[in-house]
Amino acid sequence: MFAYPNPFNPQTSILYGLSTAAELDIKVYDITGSLVETIFSGLKDSGYHEISWDASNATSGIYFIQFRTINQILNKKVVLIK
């Protein structure tokens, strides 16, 4: 999983790949661990994908984008600068 640009204002793109089709959740958490937003939740085909997070309504700070399938959990730190 890769996020760019990082730091960003107000939108960042998340690139990720799946080796097989999977149920996927992509969620954003703030520095306290509170859920900010669910970007995607559902079935995704195998291959490379890109999705964006528009943080126009969020405050400046550090956020964690969590990528979760049944087999793995990945976290990516991103910084929103307004």
PDB file as gemmi writes it, atoms N, CA and C in Angstrom:
CRYST1    1.000    1.000    1.000  90.00  90.00  90.00 P 1                      
ATOM      1  N   MET A   1       0.852  -1.169   0.000  1.00  0.00           N  
ATOM      2  CA  MET A   1       0.000   0.000   0.000  1.00  0.00           C  
ATOM      3  C   MET A   1       0.896   1.229   0.000  1.00  0.00           C  
ATOM      4  N   PHE A   2       0.516   2.193  -0.811  1.00  0.00           N  
ATOM      5  CA  PHE A   2       1.307   3.405  -0.981  1.00  0.00           C  
ATOM      6  C   PHE A   2       0.345   4.588  -1.076  1.00  0.00           C  
ATOM      7  N   ALA A   3       0.625   5.675  -0.363  1.00  0.00           N  
ATOM      8  CA  ALA A   3      -0.212   6.869  -0.424  1.00  0.00           C  
ATOM      9  C   ALA A   3       0.610   8.033  -0.971  1.00  0.00           C  
ATOM     10  N   TYR A   4       0.043   8.766  -1.920  1.00  0.00           N  
ATOM     11  CA  TYR A   4       0.722   9.928  -2.462  1.00  0.00           C  
ATOM     12  C   TYR A   4      -0.291  10.984  -2.846  1.00  0.00           C  
ATOM     13  N   PRO A   5      -0.009  12.253  -2.776  1.00  0.00           N  
ATOM     14  CA  PRO A   5       1.178  12.781  -2.088  1.00  0.00           C  
ATOM     15  C   PRO A   5       1.035  12.596  -0.578  1.00  0.00           C  
ATOM     16  N   ASN A   6       2.134  12.691   0.098  1.00  0.00           N  
ATOM     17  CA  ASN A   6       2.162  12.582   1.551  1.00  0.00           C  
ATOM     18  C   ASN A   6       3.375  13.351   2.052  1.00  0.00           C  
ATOM     19  N   PRO A   7       3.183  14.475   2.700  1.00  0.00           N  
ATOM     20  CA  PRO A   7       1.970  15.123   3.181  1.00  0.00           C  
ATOM     21  C   PRO A   7       1.075  15.577   2.029  1.00  0.00           C  
ATOM     22  N   PHE A   8      -0.216  15.829   2.374  1.00  0.00           N  
ATOM     23  CA  PHE A   8      -1.191  16.171   1.344  1.00  0.00           C  
ATOM     24  C   PHE A   8      -2.139  17.261   1.825  1.00  0.00           C  
ATOM     25  N   ASN A   9      -2.836  17.866   0.868  1.00  0.00           N  
ATOM     26  CA  ASN A   9      -3.870  18.859   1.153  1.00  0.00           C  
ATOM     27  C   ASN A   9      -4.737  19.021  -0.074  1.00  0.00           C  
ATOM     28  N   PRO A  10      -5.980  18.723  -0.062  1.00  0.00           N  
ATOM     29  CA  PRO A  10      -6.748  17.954   0.926  1.00  0.00           C  
ATOM     30  C   PRO A  10      -6.988  16.513   0.488  1.00  0.00           C  
ATOM     31  N   GLN A  11      -6.353  16.064  -0.608  1.00  0.00           N  
ATOM     32  CA  GLN A  11      -6.651  14.735  -1.135  1.00  0.00           C  
ATOM     33  C   GLN A  11      -5.374  13.932  -1.328  1.00  0.00           C  
ATOM     34  N   THR A  12      -5.449  12.645  -0.996  1.00  0.00           N  
ATOM     35  CA  THR A  12      -4.344  11.725  -1.239  1.00  0.00           C  
ATOM     36  C   THR A  12      -4.872  10.485  -1.949  1.00  0.00           C  
ATOM     37  N   SER A  13      -4.045   9.880  -2.773  1.00  0.00           N  
ATOM     38  CA  SER A  13      -4.407   8.650  -3.490  1.00  0.00           C  
ATOM     39  C   SER A  13      -3.730   7.468  -2.826  1.00  0.00           C  
ATOM     40  N   ILE A  14      -4.460   6.370  -2.719  1.00  0.00           N  
ATOM     41  CA  ILE A  14      -3.939   5.156  -2.106  1.00  0.00           C  
ATOM     42  C   ILE A  14      -3.870   4.085  -3.185  1.00  0.00           C  
ATOM     43  N   LEU A  15      -2.668   3.578  -3.424  1.00  0.00           N  
ATOM     44  CA  LEU A  15      -2.443   2.498  -4.384  1.00  0.00           C  
ATOM     45  C   LEU A  15      -2.231   1.204  -3.616  1.00  0.00           C  
ATOM     46  N   TYR A  16      -2.872   0.131  -4.076  1.00  0.00           N  
ATOM     47  CA  TYR A  16      -2.708  -1.153  -3.403  1.00  0.00           C  
ATOM     48  C   TYR A  16      -2.932  -2.284  -4.400  1.00  0.00           C  
ATOM     49  N   GLY A  17      -2.431  -3.455  -4.037  1.00  0.00           N  
ATOM     50  CA  GLY A  17      -2.594  -4.634  -4.879  1.00  0.00           C  
ATOM     51  C   GLY A  17      -3.115  -5.808  -4.078  1.00  0.00           C  
ATOM     52  N   LEU A  18      -3.914  -6.614  -4.735  1.00  0.00           N  
ATOM     53  CA  LEU A  18      -4.444  -7.840  -4.133  1.00  0.00           C  
ATOM     54  C   LEU A  18      -4.062  -9.021  -5.026  1.00  0.00           C  
ATOM     55  N   SER A  19      -3.509 -10.067  -4.429  1.00  0.00           N  
ATOM     56  CA  SER A  19      -3.122 -11.236  -5.224  1.00  0.00           C  
ATOM     57  C   SER A  19      -4.333 -12.089  -5.597  1.00  0.00           C  
ATOM     58  N   THR A  20      -5.383 -12.035  -4.786  1.00  0.00           N  
ATOM     59  CA  THR A  20      -6.636 -12.726  -5.080  1.00  0.00           C  
ATOM     60  C   THR A  20      -7.798 -11.808  -4.703  1.00  0.00           C  
ATOM     61  N   ALA A  21      -8.974 -12.098  -5.223  1.00  0.00           N  
ATOM     62  CA  ALA A  21     -10.154 -11.328  -4.833  1.00  0.00           C  
ATOM     63  C   ALA A  21     -10.366 -11.492  -3.326  1.00  0.00           C  
ATOM     64  N   ALA A  22     -10.787 -10.403  -2.667  1.00  0.00           N  
ATOM     65  CA  ALA A  22     -10.917 -10.454  -1.209  1.00  0.00           C  
ATOM     66  C   ALA A  22     -11.915  -9.423  -0.714  1.00  0.00           C  
ATOM     67  N   GLU A  23     -12.484  -9.702   0.461  1.00  0.00           N  
ATOM     68  CA  GLU A  23     -13.257  -8.701   1.185  1.00  0.00           C  
ATOM     69  C   GLU A  23     -12.240  -7.723   1.765  1.00  0.00           C  
ATOM     70  N   LEU A  24     -12.476  -6.455   1.543  1.00  0.00           N  
ATOM     71  CA  LEU A  24     -11.492  -5.435   1.887  1.00  0.00           C  
ATOM     72  C   LEU A  24     -12.167  -4.288   2.627  1.00  0.00           C  
ATOM     73  N   ASP A  25     -11.497  -3.796   3.656  1.00  0.00           N  
ATOM     74  CA  ASP A  25     -11.894  -2.572   4.347  1.00  0.00           C  
ATOM     75  C   ASP A  25     -10.718  -1.613   4.300  1.00  0.00           C  
ATOM     76  N   ILE A  26     -10.989  -0.374   3.896  1.00  0.00           N  
ATOM     77  CA  ILE A  26      -9.983   0.682   3.962  1.00  0.00           C  
ATOM     78  C   ILE A  26     -10.588   1.780   4.821  1.00  0.00           C  
ATOM     79  N   LYS A  27      -9.969   2.009   5.986  1.00  0.00           N  
ATOM     80  CA  LYS A  27     -10.491   2.968   6.955  1.00  0.00           C  
ATOM     81  C   LYS A  27      -9.413   3.955   7.350  1.00  0.00           C  
ATOM     82  N   VAL A  28      -9.856   5.133   7.777  1.00  0.00           N  
ATOM     83  CA  VAL A  28      -8.947   6.178   8.225  1.00  0.00           C  
ATOM     84  C   VAL A  28      -9.179   6.415   9.713  1.00  0.00           C  
ATOM     85  N   TYR A  29      -8.082   6.437  10.469  1.00  0.00           N  
ATOM     86  CA  TYR A  29      -8.123   6.688  11.909  1.00  0.00           C  
ATOM     87  C   TYR A  29      -7.279   7.910  12.227  1.00  0.00           C  
ATOM     88  N   ASP A  30      -7.681   8.637  13.265  1.00  0.00           N  
ATOM     89  CA  ASP A  30      -6.856   9.768  13.697  1.00  0.00           C  
ATOM     90  C   ASP A  30      -5.798   9.281  14.673  1.00  0.00           C  
ATOM     91  N   ILE A  31      -5.006  10.202  15.187  1.00  0.00           N  
ATOM     92  CA  ILE A  31      -3.874   9.868  16.055  1.00  0.00           C  
ATOM     93  C   ILE A  31      -4.321   9.215  17.366  1.00  0.00           C  
ATOM     94  N   THR A  32      -5.582   9.444  17.782  1.00  0.00           N  
ATOM     95  CA  THR A  32      -6.090   8.837  19.019  1.00  0.00           C  
ATOM     96  C   THR A  32      -6.660   7.445  18.783  1.00  0.00           C  
ATOM     97  N   GLY A  33      -6.735   7.024  17.521  1.00  0.00           N  
ATOM     98  CA  GLY A  33      -7.285   5.713  17.188  1.00  0.00           C  
ATOM     99  C   GLY A  33      -8.768   5.734  16.887  1.00  0.00           C  
ATOM    100  N   SER A  34      -9.364   6.923  16.846  1.00  0.00           N  
ATOM    101  CA  SER A  34     -10.785   7.037  16.522  1.00  0.00           C  
ATOM    102  C   SER A  34     -10.997   6.933  15.018  1.00  0.00           C  
ATOM    103  N   LEU A  35     -12.046   6.215  14.635  1.00  0.00           N  
ATOM    104  CA  LEU A  35     -12.376   6.079  13.225  1.00  0.00           C  
ATOM    105  C   LEU A  35     -12.844   7.423  12.678  1.00  0.00           C  
ATOM    106  N   VAL A  36     -12.222   7.872  11.595  1.00  0.00           N  
ATOM    107  CA  VAL A  36     -12.576   9.124  10.940  1.00  0.00           C  
ATOM    108  C   VAL A  36     -13.520   8.859   9.772  1.00  0.00           C  
ATOM    109  N   GLU A  37     -13.177   7.856   8.969  1.00  0.00           N  
ATOM    110  CA  GLU A  37     -13.970   7.577   7.772  1.00  0.00           C  
ATOM    111  C   GLU A  37     -13.663   6.185   7.241  1.00  0.00           C  
ATOM    112  N   THR A  38     -14.675   5.522   6.683  1.00  0.00           N  
ATOM    113  CA  THR A  38     -14.485   4.283   5.936  1.00  0.00           C  
ATOM    114  C   THR A  38     -14.453   4.661   4.467  1.00  0.00           C  
ATOM    115  N   ILE A  39     -13.307   4.456   3.831  1.00  0.00           N  
ATOM    116  CA  ILE A  39     -13.140   4.814   2.423  1.00  0.00           C  
ATOM    117  C   ILE A  39     -13.759   3.750   1.520  1.00  0.00           C  
ATOM    118  N   PHE A  40     -13.575   2.480   1.890  1.00  0.00           N  
ATOM    119  CA  PHE A  40     -14.121   1.380   1.084  1.00  0.00           C  
ATOM    120  C   PHE A  40     -14.382   0.185   1.990  1.00  0.00           C  
ATOM    121  N   SER A  41     -15.461  -0.528   1.710  1.00  0.00           N  
ATOM    122  CA  SER A  41     -15.758  -1.774   2.399  1.00  0.00           C  
ATOM    123  C   SER A  41     -16.537  -2.654   1.433  1.00  0.00           C  
ATOM    124  N   GLY A  42     -15.944  -3.797   1.080  1.00  0.00           N  
ATOM    125  CA  GLY A  42     -16.630  -4.695   0.156  1.00  0.00           C  
ATOM    126  C   GLY A  42     -15.666  -5.631  -0.537  1.00  0.00           C  
ATOM    127  N   LEU A  43     -16.162  -6.313  -1.546  1.00  0.00           N  
ATOM    128  CA  LEU A  43     -15.373  -7.266  -2.322  1.00  0.00           C  
ATOM    129  C   LEU A  43     -14.607  -6.522  -3.417  1.00  0.00           C  
ATOM    130  N   LYS A  44     -13.327  -6.853  -3.549  1.00  0.00           N  
ATOM    131  CA  LYS A  44     -12.482  -6.246  -4.578  1.00  0.00           C  
ATOM    132  C   LYS A  44     -11.782  -7.361  -5.337  1.00  0.00           C  
ATOM    133  N   ASP A  45     -11.712  -7.233  -6.659  1.00  0.00           N  
ATOM    134  CA  ASP A  45     -11.028  -8.217  -7.502  1.00  0.00           C  
ATOM    135  C   ASP A  45      -9.523  -8.154  -7.291  1.00  0.00           C  
ATOM    136  N   SER A  46      -8.837  -9.210  -7.718  1.00  0.00           N  
ATOM    137  CA  SER A  46      -7.382  -9.219  -7.654  1.00  0.00           C  
ATOM    138  C   SER A  46      -6.820  -8.177  -8.619  1.00  0.00           C  
ATOM    139  N   GLY A  47      -5.588  -7.763  -8.370  1.00  0.00           N  
ATOM    140  CA  GLY A  47      -4.933  -6.783  -9.220  1.00  0.00           C  
ATOM    141  C   GLY A  47      -4.589  -5.518  -8.467  1.00  0.00           C  
ATOM    142  N   TYR A  48      -4.153  -4.521  -9.210  1.00  0.00           N  
ATOM    143  CA  TYR A  48      -3.768  -3.243  -8.620  1.00  0.00           C  
ATOM    144  C   TYR A  48      -4.930  -2.264  -8.721  1.00  0.00           C  
ATOM    145  N   HIS A  49      -5.116  -1.495  -7.654  1.00  0.00           N  
ATOM    146  CA  HIS A  49      -6.236  -0.564  -7.567  1.00  0.00           C  
ATOM    147  C   HIS A  49      -5.762   0.771  -6.993  1.00  0.00           C  
ATOM    148  N   GLU A  50      -6.558   1.804  -7.243  1.00  0.00           N  
ATOM    149  CA  GLU A  50      -6.285   3.126  -6.689  1.00  0.00           C  
ATOM    150  C   GLU A  50      -7.596   3.704  -6.173  1.00  0.00           C  
ATOM    151  N   ILE A  51      -7.536   4.320  -5.007  1.00  0.00           N  
ATOM    152  CA  ILE A  51      -8.693   4.971  -4.415  1.00  0.00           C  
ATOM    153  C   ILE A  51      -8.199   6.258  -3.761  1.00  0.00           C  
ATOM    154  N   SER A  52      -9.053   7.257  -3.671  1.00  0.00           N  
ATOM    155  CA  SER A  52      -8.654   8.542  -3.095  1.00  0.00           C  
ATOM    156  C   SER A  52      -9.383   8.806  -1.785  1.00  0.00           C  
ATOM    157  N   TRP A  53      -8.725   9.560  -0.924  1.00  0.00           N  
ATOM    158  CA  TRP A  53      -9.357  10.050   0.290  1.00  0.00           C  
ATOM    159  C   TRP A  53      -9.369  11.567   0.230  1.00  0.00           C  
ATOM    160  N   ASP A  54     -10.556  12.139   0.265  1.00  0.00           N  
ATOM    161  CA  ASP A  54     -10.723  13.582   0.287  1.00  0.00           C  
ATOM    162  C   ASP A  54     -10.923  14.004   1.739  1.00  0.00           C  
ATOM    163  N   ALA A  55      -9.927  14.671   2.292  1.00  0.00           N  
ATOM    164  CA  ALA A  55      -9.943  15.057   3.702  1.00  0.00           C  
ATOM    165  C   ALA A  55     -10.322  16.522   3.878  1.00  0.00           C  
ATOM    166  N   SER A  56     -11.151  17.049   3.002  1.00  0.00           N  
ATOM    167  CA  SER A  56     -11.563  18.449   3.072  1.00  0.00           C  
ATOM    168  C   SER A  56     -12.213  18.800   4.403  1.00  0.00           C  
ATOM    169  N   ASN A  57     -12.919  17.848   5.000  1.00  0.00           N  
ATOM    170  CA  ASN A  57     -13.625  18.110   6.260  1.00  0.00           C  
ATOM    171  C   ASN A  57     -12.811  17.742   7.495  1.00  0.00           C  
ATOM    172  N   ALA A  58     -11.589  17.281   7.308  1.00  0.00           N  
ATOM    173  CA  ALA A  58     -10.739  16.889   8.437  1.00  0.00           C  
ATOM    174  C   ALA A  58      -9.798  18.032   8.810  1.00  0.00           C  
ATOM    175  N   THR A  59      -9.297  17.993  10.031  1.00  0.00           N  
ATOM    176  CA  THR A  59      -8.349  19.001  10.483  1.00  0.00           C  
ATOM    177  C   THR A  59      -6.921  18.550  10.178  1.00  0.00           C  
ATOM    178  N   SER A  60      -6.005  19.483  10.161  1.00  0.00           N  
ATOM    179  CA  SER A  60      -4.596  19.155   9.941  1.00  0.00           C  
ATOM    180  C   SER A  60      -4.130  18.171  11.007  1.00  0.00           C  
ATOM    181  N   GLY A  61      -3.251  17.265  10.613  1.00  0.00           N  
ATOM    182  CA  GLY A  61      -2.722  16.316  11.584  1.00  0.00           C  
ATOM    183  C   GLY A  61      -2.274  15.023  10.952  1.00  0.00           C  
ATOM    184  N   ILE A  62      -1.971  14.071  11.823  1.00  0.00           N  
ATOM    185  CA  ILE A  62      -1.502  12.749  11.417  1.00  0.00           C  
ATOM    186  C   ILE A  62      -2.692  11.794  11.421  1.00  0.00           C  
ATOM    187  N   TYR A  63      -2.794  11.003  10.358  1.00  0.00           N  
ATOM    188  CA  TYR A  63      -3.857  10.014  10.217  1.00  0.00           C  
ATOM    189  C   TYR A  63      -3.232   8.677   9.809  1.00  0.00           C  
ATOM    190  N   PHE A  64      -3.964   7.611  10.065  1.00  0.00           N  
ATOM    191  CA  PHE A  64      -3.521   6.273   9.679  1.00  0.00           C  
ATOM    192  C   PHE A  64      -4.576   5.660   8.774  1.00  0.00           C  
ATOM    193  N   ILE A  65      -4.149   5.242   7.598  1.00  0.00           N  
ATOM    194  CA  ILE A  65      -5.027   4.550   6.665  1.00  0.00           C  
ATOM    195  C   ILE A  65      -4.802   3.058   6.877  1.00  0.00           C  
ATOM    196  N   GLN A  66      -5.868   2.361   7.238  1.00  0.00           N  
ATOM    197  CA  GLN A  66      -5.768   0.925   7.506  1.00  0.00           C  
ATOM    198  C   GLN A  66      -6.396   0.145   6.358  1.00  0.00           C  
ATOM    199  N   PHE A  67      -5.625  -0.804   5.855  1.00  0.00           N  
ATOM    200  CA  PHE A  67      -5.991  -1.705   4.766  1.00  0.00           C  
ATOM    201  C   PHE A  67      -6.155  -3.082   5.407  1.00  0.00           C  
ATOM    202  N   ARG A  68      -7.377  -3.628   5.393  1.00  0.00           N  
ATOM    203  CA  ARG A  68      -7.621  -4.883   6.100  1.00  0.00           C  
ATOM    204  C   ARG A  68      -8.329  -5.896   5.208  1.00  0.00           C  
ATOM    205  N   THR A  69      -7.715  -7.077   5.081  1.00  0.00           N  
ATOM    206  CA  THR A  69      -8.363  -8.233   4.467  1.00  0.00           C  
ATOM    207  C   THR A  69      -8.370  -9.333   5.521  1.00  0.00           C  
ATOM    208  N   ILE A  70      -8.942 -10.478   5.173  1.00  0.00           N  
ATOM    209  CA  ILE A  70      -8.971 -11.585   6.136  1.00  0.00           C  
ATOM    210  C   ILE A  70      -7.552 -12.080   6.459  1.00  0.00           C  
ATOM    211  N   ASN A  71      -6.599 -11.856   5.528  1.00  0.00           N  
ATOM    212  CA  ASN A  71      -5.244 -12.384   5.695  1.00  0.00           C  
ATOM    213  C   ASN A  71      -4.221 -11.368   6.176  1.00  0.00           C  
ATOM    214  N   GLN A  72      -4.533 -10.076   6.103  1.00  0.00           N  
ATOM    215  CA  GLN A  72      -3.520  -9.100   6.482  1.00  0.00           C  
ATOM    216  C   GLN A  72      -4.124  -7.765   6.884  1.00  0.00           C  
ATOM    217  N   ILE A  73      -3.342  -7.058   7.681  1.00  0.00           N  
ATOM    218  CA  ILE A  73      -3.681  -5.697   8.079  1.00  0.00           C  
ATOM    219  C   ILE A  73      -2.436  -4.849   7.851  1.00  0.00           C  
ATOM    220  N   LEU A  74      -2.592  -3.781   7.080  1.00  0.00           N  
ATOM    221  CA  LEU A  74      -1.502  -2.845   6.823  1.00  0.00           C  
ATOM    222  C   LEU A  74      -1.953  -1.457   7.252  1.00  0.00           C  
ATOM    223  N   ASN A  75      -1.034  -0.682   7.802  1.00  0.00           N  
ATOM    224  CA  ASN A  75      -1.314   0.691   8.185  1.00  0.00           C  
ATOM    225  C   ASN A  75      -0.316   1.624   7.534  1.00  0.00           C  
ATOM    226  N   LYS A  76      -0.800   2.751   7.054  1.00  0.00           N  
ATOM    227  CA  LYS A  76       0.058   3.756   6.418  1.00  0.00           C  
ATOM    228  C   LYS A  76      -0.208   5.097   7.086  1.00  0.00           C  
ATOM    229  N   LYS A  77       0.843   5.726   7.586  1.00  0.00           N  
ATOM    230  CA  LYS A  77       0.718   7.047   8.196  1.00  0.00           C  
ATOM    231  C   LYS A  77       0.735   8.116   7.108  1.00  0.00           C  
ATOM    232  N   VAL A  78      -0.227   9.034   7.185  1.00  0.00           N  
ATOM    233  CA  VAL A  78      -0.283  10.158   6.260  1.00  0.00           C  
ATOM    234  C   VAL A  78      -0.441  11.440   7.074  1.00  0.00           C  
ATOM    235  N   VAL A  79       0.002  12.539   6.486  1.00  0.00           N  
ATOM    236  CA  VAL A  79      -0.042  13.829   7.176  1.00  0.00           C  
ATOM    237  C   VAL A  79      -0.853  14.811   6.331  1.00  0.00           C  
ATOM    238  N   LEU A  80      -1.901  15.355   6.946  1.00  0.00           N  
ATOM    239  CA  LEU A  80      -2.729  16.362   6.313  1.00  0.00           C  
ATOM    240  C   LEU A  80      -2.262  17.733   6.795  1.00  0.00           C  
ATOM    241  N   ILE A  81      -1.875  18.578   5.840  1.00  0.00           N  
ATOM    242  CA  ILE A  81      -1.417  19.943   6.139  1.00  0.00           C  
ATOM    243  C   ILE A  81      -2.342  20.905   5.440  1.00  0.00           C  
ATOM    244  N   LYS A  82      -3.013  21.750   6.209  1.00  0.00           N  
ATOM    245  CA  LYS A  82      -3.912  22.752   5.627  1.00  0.00           C  
ATOM    246  C   LYS A  82      -3.333  24.132   5.804  1.00  0.00           C  
TER     247      LYS A  82                                                      
END                                                                             
